[in-house]
Amino acid sequence: MTGTPEQRLEQLGLVLPPVTAPRGNFDAWVLEGSTLYLSGKGSPQRRELAQVPKVGREISAEEARAHAHEVGLHLIATMQVALGQLSRVRRVLKVLGMVNAAPDFMGHTEVINGCSDLLVQVFGEAGHHARSAVGVGSLPRGFAVEIEAIVSIRE
């Protein structure tokens, strides 16, 4: 795919969701010099379940991967709001993906690929990043996935 990140989103048939204010005493992003820090964003849609969903138990790895893709769209939308235009992204430097996983679940990497693959599709080579994908015992609001990112920008 060619063109700007915005054009790639259009070519992929993707629409960025609205950016909502954080529910707490923190910012959705911090821009310090040429680095943009994005706060963790949770998987937007939580199924109605009797208990908190665990990937590998109530939610499949494929469903969680879709959640990570959706979180990636929210992170990109936050980048756009923070920067005005996505072409200011020089490089996605680091992604930290947390998976609310059952104790025996081992597919954390495959889940967070939902976000990582999207970043590469939208930003091309600049979307390749360092990454950690970890399993956690719980996440806020019963999220299946939470992801944060650090991005280098053009001034």
KEKE-3310 file (N, C-alpha, C; in steps of 0.2 Angstrom, whole numbers, plus 5000, padded with zeros to 4 digits):
npx = (5004:5002:5005:4998:4997:4983:4977:4980:4973:4960:4961:4961:4948:4945:4939:4943:4939:4930:4940:4940:4939:4950:4946:4950:4963:4973:4982:4977:4987:5004:5015:5031:5044:5051:5044:5029:5019:5008:4994:4988:4976:4960:4952:4938:4924:4916:4910:4894:4896:4895:4906:4922:4930:4942:4955:4957:4949:4934:4935:4941:4957:4957:4946:4951:4962:4955:4950:4962:4966:4956:4959:4971:4966:4960:4972:4978:4969:4970:4983:4981:4973:4982:4992:4988:4990:4993:5004:5014:5020:5035:5040:5034:5039:5038:5028:5017:5008:4995:4987:4972:4973:4969:4977:4984:4985:4994:4996:4999:5007:5001:4989:4992:4997:4986:4986:4999:5000:4991:4997:5008:5002:4996:5006:5017:5034:5038:5029:5034:5040:5047:5042:5032:5023:5012:5004:4991:4984:4972:4963:4958:4941:4937:4943:4948:4960:4974:4983:4997:5008:5023:5029:5039:5040:5039:5044)
npy = (4994:5011:5029:5041:5038:5041:5039:5025:5020:5023:5015:5002:5002:5006:5015:5028:5028:5039:5049:5047:5055:5052:5041:5046:5053:5057:5059:5056:5056:5061:5073:5075:5084:5076:5064:5054:5049:5036:5033:5018:5009:5001:4986:4990:4985:4976:4960:4955:4946:4934:4934:4941:4942:4930:4928:4914:4907:4912:4920:4918:4916:4922:4930:4939:4944:4952:4961:4967:4973:4982:4990:4995:5003:5013:5019:5024:5034:5042:5046:5054:5064:5070:5074:5080:5076:5060:5058:5064:5055:5048:5035:5021:5017:5008:4995:4990:4976:4970:4956:4949:4935:4918:4907:4896:4900:4903:4911:4925:4933:4931:4937:4951:4953:4958:4971:4975:4971:4979:4992:4991:4990:5002:5012:5007:5004:5012:5008:4997:4990:4989:4977:4971:4958:4953:4942:4945:4945:4953:4966:4984:4988:4975:4973:4963:4965:4977:4990:5000:5013:5020:5033:5040:5056:5068:5085)
npz = (5000:4997:4999:5011:5029:5032:5020:5018:5029:5023:5011:5017:5022:5034:5048:5060:5077:5088:5100:5117:5133:5146:5160:5173:5183:5173:5157:5140:5131:5131:5125:5123:5118:5104:5106:5108:5120:5123:5133:5141:5132:5134:5128:5118:5118:5129:5132:5139:5152:5165:5173:5175:5159:5153:5142:5133:5140:5143:5132:5116:5108:5095:5096:5105:5098:5089:5097:5101:5088:5087:5098:5093:5083:5091:5097:5086:5082:5093:5091:5080:5084:5094:5086:5075:5061:5054:5047:5053:5062:5065:5068:5076:5091:5103:5109:5122:5126:5135:5141:5147:5154:5155:5167:5160:5147:5133:5121:5120:5112:5099:5101:5103:5091:5083:5085:5082:5068:5062:5065:5056:5044:5042:5045:5037:5035:5046:5056:5061:5077:5093:5106:5119:5125:5137:5149:5161:5177:5179:5172:5170:5172:5167:5154:5140:5134:5135:5128:5126:5119:5112:5103:5090:5083:5070:5070)
capx = (5000:5006:5001:4999:4993:4976:4975:4980:4967:4954:4962:4959:4941:4945:4937:4945:4934:4931:4944:4936:4943:4952:4942:4954:4967:4979:4980:4977:4994:5009:5019:5037:5049:5049:5041:5022:5017:5000:4992:4985:4969:4957:4947:4932:4918:4916:4904:4891:4897:4894:4912:4927:4932:4949:4957:4959:4943:4928:4936:4946:4963:4955:4942:4956:4966:4951:4950:4969:4965:4951:4963:4976:4962:4960:4978:4980:4965:4973:4989:4979:4971:4988:4997:4984:4990:4997:5011:5020:5023:5041:5041:5031:5045:5037:5021:5016:5001:4993:4981:4969:4973:4969:4984:4987:4985:5001:4996:4999:5010:4996:4984:4994:4998:4981:4987:5005:4999:4988:5002:5012:4998:4994:5012:5022:5040:5038:5025:5038:5041:5049:5036:5031:5016:5012:4998:4990:4978:4966:4964:4953:4934:4936:4945:4952:4967:4975:4989:5000:5013:5028:5029:5043:5037:5042:5042)
capy = (5000:5017:5035:5043:5034:5042:5036:5018:5018:5023:5009:4997:5002:5007:5022:5029:5029:5045:5049:5049:5058:5046:5041:5047:5059:5056:5061:5050:5056:5066:5074:5078:5084:5072:5058:5054:5043:5035:5029:5011:5009:4994:4984:4995:4982:4970:4956:4954:4940:4934:4935:4945:4937:4928:4925:4907:4903:4915:4923:4915:4920:4925:4936:4944:4947:4957:4967:4971:4977:4988:4995:4999:5009:5019:5022:5028:5039:5046:5049:5059:5070:5073:5077:5084:5072:5054:5058:5066:5049:5045:5028:5018:5014:5003:4994:4985:4973:4966:4951:4947:4928:4912:4905:4892:4903:4905:4914:4932:4936:4931:4941:4957:4954:4961:4978:4976:4970:4986:4998:4991:4991:5009:5016:5004:5002:5016:5005:4991:4992:4984:4975:4966:4955:4949:4940:4948:4942:4957:4973:4988:4987:4969:4972:4957:4968:4984:4992:5007:5014:5026:5035:5046:5061:5073:5091)
capz = (5000:4996:5002:5018:5034:5032:5014:5019:5032:5019:5007:5021:5024:5042:5051:5066:5082:5092:5105:5123:5138:5151:5166:5179:5183:5169:5150:5135:5128:5133:5120:5126:5113:5098:5108:5110:5124:5123:5139:5139:5130:5134:5122:5119:5119:5134:5132:5145:5155:5173:5177:5171:5154:5153:5136:5134:5144:5140:5125:5112:5106:5089:5098:5109:5093:5086:5102:5100:5082:5089:5102:5089:5080:5096:5098:5080:5083:5098:5088:5075:5088:5097:5081:5069:5055:5055:5043:5058:5065:5062:5069:5082:5094:5107:5111:5127:5126:5141:5140:5153:5151:5160:5169:5156:5141:5130:5115:5121:5106:5093:5102:5102:5084:5080:5085:5078:5061:5060:5064:5050:5038:5042:5044:5033:5039:5052:5060:5065:5083:5098:5109:5124:5126:5143:5152:5168:5181:5178:5169:5172:5168:5164:5148:5138:5131:5136:5125:5126:5114:5112:5096:5088:5079:5066:5073)
cpx = (5004:5002:5002:4996:4986:4973:4975:4974:4960:4955:4960:4952:4940:4943:4939:4939:4935:4936:4940:4941:4944:4947:4946:4959:4974:4977:4981:4983:4998:5014:5025:5043:5047:5046:5034:5021:5010:4999:4989:4978:4966:4953:4940:4926:4919:4909:4901:4892:4896:4900:4917:4930:4940:4950:4960:4953:4936:4929:4942:4952:4961:4950:4946:4960:4962:4950:4957:4969:4961:4955:4968:4972:4962:4966:4980:4975:4967:4979:4987:4977:4977:4992:4994:4984:4995:5003:5016:5023:5029:5042:5037:5037:5044:5030:5021:5009:5000:4987:4979:4968:4972:4976:4987:4987:4992:5001:4996:5002:5005:4991:4986:4996:4992:4982:4994:5004:4996:4992:5006:5008:4997:5001:5018:5028:5040:5033:5028:5040:5044:5042:5037:5024:5016:5005:4997:4984:4972:4968:4958:4947:4933:4938:4949:4959:4967:4982:4991:5006:5017:5029:5034:5040:5041:5040:5039)
cpy = (5006:5023:5037:5038:5035:5039:5028:5016:5018:5017:5003:4996:5003:5015:5022:5031:5036:5044:5051:5051:5052:5047:5041:5053:5058:5058:5055:5050:5061:5067:5078:5078:5081:5065:5059:5048:5042:5031:5023:5012:5002:4993:4987:4991:4976:4966:4956:4947:4940:4935:4939:4940:4936:4925:4918:4903:4906:4918:4920:4919:4924:4931:4941:4948:4953:4963:4971:4975:4983:4993:4999:5004:5015:5022:5026:5034:5044:5050:5055:5065:5074:5077:5081:5080:5066:5054:5061:5061:5047:5038:5026:5014:5008:5002:4989:4983:4969:4962:4948:4939:4923:4910:4901:4894:4905:4909:4922:4936:4937:4936:4949:4959:4958:4969:4980:4976:4977:4991:4997:4992:4999:5014:5013:5003:5006:5013:4999:4994:4987:4983:4970:4964:4951:4947:4943:4945:4946:4963:4977:4987:4980:4968:4966:4959:4975:4985:4999:5007:5020:5027:5041:5050:5066:5080:5095)
cpz = (5000:4999:5009:5023:5033:5025:5015:5024:5028:5014:5011:5023:5031:5043:5058:5071:5085:5098:5111:5128:5143:5157:5172:5178:5180:5162:5146:5132:5131:5127:5123:5121:5107:5100:5111:5114:5125:5129:5136:5138:5131:5128:5123:5121:5124:5133:5138:5147:5163:5176:5172:5165:5154:5146:5137:5138:5141:5134:5122:5110:5099:5091:5101:5103:5090:5091:5102:5094:5084:5093:5098:5085:5084:5097:5092:5080:5088:5095:5083:5079:5091:5092:5076:5063:5057:5052:5048:5062:5061:5062:5076:5085:5099:5109:5117:5127:5132:5140:5146:5152:5157:5161:5164:5149:5139:5124:5115:5114:5100:5094:5101:5095:5080:5080:5081:5071:5058:5060:5058:5044:5037:5041:5040:5038:5045:5057:5064:5071:5088:5102:5114:5124:5132:5145:5159:5171:5181:5175:5171:5168:5165:5157:5146:5136:5133:5132:5125:5121:5115:5105:5095:5083:5075:5069:5068)
residu = (MET:THR:GLY:THR:PRO:GLU:GLN:ARG:LEU:GLU:GLN:LEU:GLY:LEU:VAL:LEU:PRO:PRO:VAL:THR:ALA:PRO:ARG:GLY:ASN:PHE:ASP:ALA:TRP:VAL:LEU:GLU:GLY:SER:THR:LEU:TYR:LEU:SER:GLY:LYS:GLY:SER:PRO:GLN:ARG:ARG:GLU:LEU:ALA:GLN:VAL:PRO:LYS:VAL:GLY:ARG:GLU:ILE:SER:ALA:GLU:GLU:ALA:ARG:ALA:HIS:ALA:HIS:GLU:VAL:GLY:LEU:HIS:LEU:ILE:ALA:THR:MET:GLN:VAL:ALA:LEU:GLY:GLN:LEU:SER:ARG:VAL:ARG:ARG:VAL:LEU:LYS:VAL:LEU:GLY:MET:VAL:ASN:ALA:ALA:PRO:ASP:PHE:MET:GLY:HIS:THR:GLU:VAL:ILE:ASN:GLY:CYS:SER:ASP:LEU:LEU:VAL:GLN:VAL:PHE:GLY:GLU:ALA:GLY:HIS:HIS:ALA:ARG:SER:ALA:VAL:GLY:VAL:GLY:SER:LEU:PRO:ARG:GLY:PHE:ALA:VAL:GLU:ILE:GLU:ALA:ILE:VAL:SER:ILE:ARG:GLU)
# end
